Amino acid sequence: MPPRKHKDLIPKAAELLQKDPTFVRDCVDFYWKEIRQSASKLKGPLILIHNFGYFSFRLARAKENLTVYKAAAEKYSKMEPTFRNHAILSSIKERISQIEKCIVLKEEEIEKFKRIAKEKADEESEKNIRKPEEDI
């Protein structure tokens, strides 16, 4: 299937829905704006985009970014306390807290999946163990 361009899809969708093309464009723009904000603000470790799939938070990259942000926060905390530096430092600290929160959520999710896999493996091994036959 050849790729479709955004400018071609909006009029066709508006025609099918019998709506104004500007209304359809506004709806589409609002939807993608919300997705971009959710991804950039780290609202959660998993973002679902309908008909595209799940976009997952990367734990290794988050830990790398966390060290970078902590180094930047340390650098700005040592600098002269001006309004600009204070604003930058507060935004960096907010970002650090968001990343740490997502790291905790992702680690809990990983532990949950490990626990479920272990329980499933234990159930399988229990089924495979033969029970001794009773003496007749």
Rosetta silent file (secondary structure, phi, psi, omega in degrees, C-alpha in Angstrom):
SEQUENCE: MPPRKHKDLIPKAAELLQKDPTFVRDCVDFYWKEIRQSASKLKGPLILIHNFGYFSFRLARAKENLTVYKAAAEKYSKMEPTFRNHAILSSIKERISQIEKCIVLKEEEIEKFKRIAKEKADEESEKNIRKPEEDI
SCORE:     score description
SCORE:     0.000 S_00000001
   1 L     0.000  124.126 -179.442    0.000    0.000    0.000 S_00000001
   2 L   -70.237  147.373  179.818    1.562    3.307   -1.021 S_00000001
   3 L   -66.675  146.472  178.864    1.945    5.928    1.697 S_00000001
   4 L  -105.828  146.263  178.663   -0.659    8.655    1.849 S_00000001
   5 L   -91.026  150.969 -178.724    0.103   12.276    2.500 S_00000001
   6 H   -57.141  -41.753 -177.181   -1.547   14.249    5.267 S_00000001
   7 H   -68.099  -22.358  177.823   -2.928   16.825    2.846 S_00000001
   8 H   -86.026  -30.090 -175.753   -4.673   14.059    0.853 S_00000001
   9 H   -75.315  -38.207 -175.618   -6.194   12.270    3.838 S_00000001
  10 H   -60.357  -50.442  179.702   -7.937   15.207    5.494 S_00000001
  11 H   -63.320  -37.502  178.906  -10.269   16.069    2.577 S_00000001
  12 H   -66.699  -41.169  178.576  -11.129   12.395    1.992 S_00000001
  13 H   -66.018  -40.314  178.586  -11.867   11.841    5.675 S_00000001
  14 H   -63.780  -37.821  179.025  -13.967   15.015    5.782 S_00000001
  15 H   -67.480  -43.199  178.894  -15.908   13.836    2.758 S_00000001
  16 H   -65.840  -38.748 -178.645  -16.523   10.392    4.265 S_00000001
  17 H   -85.564   -8.898 -176.704  -17.564   11.850    7.617 S_00000001
  18 L    56.592   48.531  178.415  -19.510   14.670    5.971 S_00000001
  19 L  -124.637  166.277  178.029  -17.717   17.240    8.113 S_00000001
  20 L   -69.929  134.441 -179.601  -15.862   20.451    7.408 S_00000001
  21 H   -59.381  -32.666  178.260  -12.190   19.788    6.435 S_00000001
  22 H   -68.036  -35.190  177.103  -10.941   22.409    8.896 S_00000001
  23 H   -64.884  -44.436  179.419  -12.799   20.641   11.695 S_00000001
  24 H   -64.138  -42.646  178.928  -11.209   17.305   10.757 S_00000001
  25 H   -62.145  -42.483  178.730   -7.761   18.931   10.525 S_00000001
  26 H   -62.698  -40.236  178.800   -8.237   20.530   13.955 S_00000001
  27 H   -64.055  -45.121  179.971   -9.234   17.166   15.457 S_00000001
  28 H   -64.074  -44.508  179.583   -6.223   15.407   13.960 S_00000001
  29 H   -63.320  -39.548  178.360   -3.851   18.171   15.077 S_00000001
  30 H   -63.520  -44.233 -179.251   -5.280   18.099   18.612 S_00000001
  31 H   -59.189  -49.989 -178.236   -4.866   14.315   18.810 S_00000001
  32 H   -70.262  -30.287  176.148   -1.211   14.373   17.726 S_00000001
  33 H   -64.350  -42.939  178.333   -0.481   17.368   19.932 S_00000001
  34 H   -63.824  -38.742  178.765   -1.739   15.423   22.950 S_00000001
  35 H   -65.176  -44.610  179.219    0.398   12.425   21.992 S_00000001
  36 H   -61.873  -40.939  179.343    3.516   14.582   21.650 S_00000001
  37 H   -67.000  -40.181  178.328    2.852   16.190   25.029 S_00000001
  38 H   -62.033  -40.550 -179.413    2.288   12.809   26.691 S_00000001
  39 H   -70.371  -42.302 -176.354    5.555   11.520   25.287 S_00000001
  40 H   -75.793  -30.382  179.843    7.606   14.584   26.157 S_00000001
  41 L   -88.934   -0.159  179.095    6.182   15.009   29.669 S_00000001
  42 L    51.994   56.465 -179.769    6.616   11.305   30.436 S_00000001
  43 L   -68.262  -20.585  178.067    3.067   10.876   31.688 S_00000001
  44 L  -169.659  167.958 -178.104    3.633    7.149   31.865 S_00000001
  45 L   -78.733   -3.800 -176.932    5.973    4.369   30.796 S_00000001
  46 E  -143.596  130.428  178.464    3.637    3.268   28.001 S_00000001
  47 E  -120.614  127.964  177.768    1.734    5.295   25.396 S_00000001
  48 E  -100.941  125.159  172.910   -0.979    3.736   23.256 S_00000001
  49 E  -115.186  115.859 -176.526   -1.640    5.221   19.851 S_00000001
  50 L   -57.307  137.328 -179.345   -4.690    3.630   18.284 S_00000001
  51 L    66.856    7.693  173.381   -3.969    1.767   15.027 S_00000001
  52 L  -120.276  -41.387  179.854   -0.202    2.222   15.594 S_00000001
  53 E   123.866 -167.716 -179.346    0.499    0.317   18.793 S_00000001
  54 E   -94.489  141.374  173.876    2.217    0.844   22.105 S_00000001
  55 E  -116.132  118.705 -171.296    5.286    3.015   22.533 S_00000001
  56 E  -100.464  149.211  176.943    7.282    1.934   25.524 S_00000001
  57 L   -73.410  130.088 -179.485    9.593    3.859   27.813 S_00000001
  58 L   -91.627  117.621 -174.936   13.205    2.712   27.396 S_00000001
  59 H   -68.467  -44.601 -177.613   14.750    2.003   30.747 S_00000001
  60 H   -64.626  -43.612  179.933   18.419    2.006   29.680 S_00000001
  61 H   -67.198  -35.693  179.073   18.122    5.276   27.798 S_00000001
  62 H   -63.882  -39.695  178.702   16.231    6.847   30.694 S_00000001
  63 H   -66.364  -36.519  175.997   19.032    5.954   33.093 S_00000001
  64 H   -64.612  -46.483  179.822   21.564    7.530   30.729 S_00000001
  65 H   -63.606  -34.504  179.569   19.454   10.679   30.446 S_00000001
  66 H   -62.965  -41.439  178.405   19.024   10.781   34.205 S_00000001
  67 H   -65.916  -36.688  178.339   22.780   10.970   34.736 S_00000001
  68 H   -65.611  -45.432  179.715   23.006   13.769   32.152 S_00000001
  69 H   -65.125  -37.842  178.942   20.221   15.737   33.832 S_00000001
  70 H   -66.785  -37.010  176.850   21.751   15.241   37.275 S_00000001
  71 H   -65.818  -40.393  178.588   25.094   16.523   36.020 S_00000001
  72 H   -66.069  -40.053  178.774   23.365   19.564   34.507 S_00000001
  73 H   -63.832  -39.622  177.931   21.480   20.191   37.748 S_00000001
  74 H   -64.582  -40.255  179.586   24.733   20.055   39.692 S_00000001
  75 H   -63.539  -46.723 -178.138   26.330   22.480   37.245 S_00000001
  76 H   -73.108  -25.625  177.709   23.473   24.987   37.469 S_00000001
  77 H   -71.968  -24.646  178.474   23.242   24.726   41.249 S_00000001
  78 H   -85.243  -14.711 -177.512   26.882   25.879   41.489 S_00000001
  79 L   -77.643  170.230  178.839   26.330   28.840   39.178 S_00000001
  80 L   -60.253  132.247 -176.895   25.379   32.350   40.196 S_00000001
  81 L   -76.610   91.648  175.467   21.735   32.392   41.384 S_00000001
  82 L  -109.628  170.798  179.232   19.976   34.470   38.736 S_00000001
  83 H   -62.700  -39.935 -179.020   16.355   34.259   37.603 S_00000001
  84 H   -64.634  -48.193  179.630   17.398   32.542   34.383 S_00000001
  85 H   -63.809  -36.318  177.722   19.533   29.946   36.166 S_00000001
  86 H   -65.058  -42.006  178.746   16.781   29.353   38.709 S_00000001
  87 H   -63.707  -42.724  179.128   14.244   28.723   35.939 S_00000001
  88 H   -64.790  -44.573 -179.220   16.597   26.331   34.177 S_00000001
  89 H   -63.655  -41.379  179.575   17.416   24.520   37.414 S_00000001
  90 H   -67.019  -37.085  178.049   13.758   24.124   38.365 S_00000001
  91 H   -69.332  -36.078  177.220   12.883   22.722   34.920 S_00000001
  92 H   -66.039  -42.574  178.810   15.812   20.290   35.144 S_00000001
  93 H   -64.615  -37.966  177.174   14.711   19.145   38.611 S_00000001
  94 H   -63.497  -42.786  179.452   11.156   18.646   37.367 S_00000001
  95 H   -64.483  -39.439  177.955   12.450   16.562   34.458 S_00000001
  96 H   -61.213  -43.642  179.964   14.587   14.496   36.838 S_00000001
  97 H   -65.894  -36.988  177.374   11.555   13.734   38.993 S_00000001
  98 H   -64.459  -44.331 -179.822    9.525   12.738   35.913 S_00000001
  99 H   -64.813  -43.264  179.608   12.265   10.397   34.704 S_00000001
 100 H   -63.015  -38.709  178.481   12.694    8.848   38.164 S_00000001
 101 H   -63.862  -43.927  179.173    8.949    8.292   38.438 S_00000001
 102 H   -67.866  -34.357  177.036    8.856    6.546   35.052 S_00000001
 103 H   -63.077  -44.003  178.750   11.901    4.456   35.942 S_00000001
 104 H   -61.868  -45.635  179.781   10.158    3.232   39.094 S_00000001
 105 H   -62.628  -41.881 -179.612    6.979    2.411   37.155 S_00000001
 106 H   -66.968  -40.921  178.522    8.925    0.585   34.441 S_00000001
 107 H   -65.446  -37.240  175.982   10.939   -1.421   36.992 S_00000001
 108 H   -63.973  -40.502  178.647    7.701   -2.408   38.758 S_00000001
 109 H   -63.535  -42.805  179.384    6.267   -3.504   35.416 S_00000001
 110 H   -63.993  -43.750  178.095    9.377   -5.587   34.651 S_00000001
 111 H   -62.388  -38.735  178.931    9.239   -7.213   38.093 S_00000001
 112 H   -62.174  -45.576 -179.792    5.554   -7.997   37.594 S_00000001
 113 H   -66.663  -36.351  176.707    6.245   -9.735   34.283 S_00000001
 114 H   -65.000  -41.770  179.547    9.152  -11.674   35.814 S_00000001
 115 H   -63.783  -42.893  179.841    6.942  -12.776   38.708 S_00000001
 116 H   -63.704  -42.889  179.478    4.187  -13.901   36.319 S_00000001
 117 H   -64.285  -39.151  179.352    6.695  -15.840   34.184 S_00000001
 118 H   -66.578  -42.561  178.221    8.149  -17.507   37.287 S_00000001
 119 H   -61.981  -40.483  179.488    4.692  -18.498   38.542 S_00000001
 120 H   -65.974  -41.481  178.122    3.850  -19.938   35.138 S_00000001
 121 H   -65.541  -38.682  178.175    7.113  -21.886   35.035 S_00000001
 122 H   -64.582  -40.635  178.106    6.486  -23.211   38.561 S_00000001
 123 H   -63.792  -40.978  179.148    3.005  -24.373   37.561 S_00000001
 124 H   -65.210  -42.665 -179.902    4.406  -26.152   34.501 S_00000001
 125 H   -68.590  -33.897  177.932    7.108  -27.899   36.513 S_00000001
 126 H   -66.574  -36.990  177.966    4.559  -28.926   39.128 S_00000001
 127 H   -67.620  -34.145 -175.536    2.377  -30.492   36.427 S_00000001
 128 H   -80.328  -16.461  178.444    5.331  -32.379   35.004 S_00000001
 129 L   -74.754  128.233  179.101    6.373  -33.922   38.311 S_00000001
 130 L   -82.070  137.646  175.832    4.994  -37.406   38.590 S_00000001
 131 L   -85.827  139.199 -179.329    3.256  -38.271   41.762 S_00000001
 132 L   -64.561  139.056 -179.177    4.300  -41.603   43.254 S_00000001
 133 L   -74.189  147.066 -179.629    1.793  -44.318   42.662 S_00000001
 134 L   -75.291  146.366  178.540    0.102  -45.733   45.682 S_00000001
 135 L   -69.784  136.314 -178.497    1.049  -49.215   46.741 S_00000001
 136 L   -96.064    0.000    0.000   -1.536  -51.763   45.819 S_00000001
